[in-house]
Amino acid sequence: MDVHNWEHGYFIQDTWKVSSKLTLSLGLRYELVTPFVDKNDLIANFDPNFVDATTGQLGRFVIPSQKTL
C-alpha cells in the first residue's frame, strides 16, 4: 500500500506564580490528524454499526471504489 496522511500538533504553555506557595502551569494542545489516503485505492474499512435492512446482519465493509475489489 502507498499511503499518506498529515498530522499537525501545537502546544502552548505558560506558568504563573500566584503566591509564594502556589504556581500554576497551564497548557493548551491542538492536534489535527487527517485520514490515510491510498494512492491505489486499496484501503478498506469496516462499519460494525451497519444493519442490513433485509437480513438484519450486522457490519459491512466500506470500500472507496470498484478498483479496490
C-alpha positions as CSV (number, residue, x, y, z in Angstrom):
1,M,0.0,0.0,0.0
2,D,1.2,3.5,-0.8
3,V,-0.5,5.7,1.8
4,H,0.0,9.1,3.3
5,N,-1.7,11.5,5.8
6,W,-0.9,14.7,7.6
7,E,-0.5,15.1,11.4
8,H,-0.1,18.5,13.0
9,G,0.2,19.3,16.7
10,Y,0.6,22.6,18.5
11,F,1.2,23.1,22.2
12,I,1.4,26.3,24.3
13,Q,2.2,26.5,28.0
14,D,2.6,29.3,30.5
15,T,3.4,29.4,34.2
16,W,2.0,31.9,36.7
17,K,3.3,32.4,40.2
18,V,0.1,33.2,42.1
19,S,1.8,33.4,45.5
20,S,5.0,32.2,47.2
21,K,3.3,28.8,47.8
22,L,1.2,28.4,44.6
23,T,2.4,28.3,41.0
24,L,0.1,27.4,38.1
25,S,1.3,25.7,34.9
26,L,-1.4,25.6,32.3
27,G,-1.2,24.4,28.7
28,L,-3.3,24.0,25.6
29,R,-2.8,21.4,22.9
30,Y,-4.4,21.2,19.4
31,E,-4.0,18.2,17.1
32,L,-5.1,17.6,13.6
33,V,-4.8,14.0,12.2
34,T,-6.2,13.5,8.7
35,P,-7.3,10.1,7.4
36,F,-5.0,8.0,5.4
37,V,-5.2,8.3,1.6
38,D,-4.0,5.4,-0.6
39,K,-2.6,6.2,-4.0
40,N,-4.1,3.0,-5.4
41,D,-7.5,2.9,-3.6
42,L,-6.7,-0.2,-1.6
43,I,-7.8,0.9,1.8
44,A,-11.0,-0.7,3.1
45,N,-12.8,-0.1,6.3
46,F,-15.3,-1.9,8.5
47,D,-18.6,-0.4,9.8
48,P,-19.7,-2.5,12.8
49,N,-22.9,-0.4,13.4
50,F,-24.5,-1.0,10.0
51,V,-27.6,-3.2,10.0
52,D,-28.7,-4.7,6.7
53,A,-32.5,-4.0,6.3
54,T,-33.3,-7.2,4.5
55,T,-31.3,-9.8,6.5
56,G,-30.6,-8.0,9.8
57,Q,-27.0,-8.8,9.5
58,L,-24.6,-6.5,11.4
59,G,-21.5,-4.9,9.9
60,R,-20.3,-4.2,6.4
61,F,-17.0,-3.4,4.6
62,V,-16.7,0.1,3.2
63,I,-14.6,0.4,0.1
64,P,-13.6,3.6,-1.9
65,S,-14.1,2.2,-5.4
66,Q,-14.6,-0.9,-7.5
67,K,-10.8,-0.7,-8.1
68,T,-10.3,-2.0,-4.5
69,L,-12.2,-5.2,-5.2
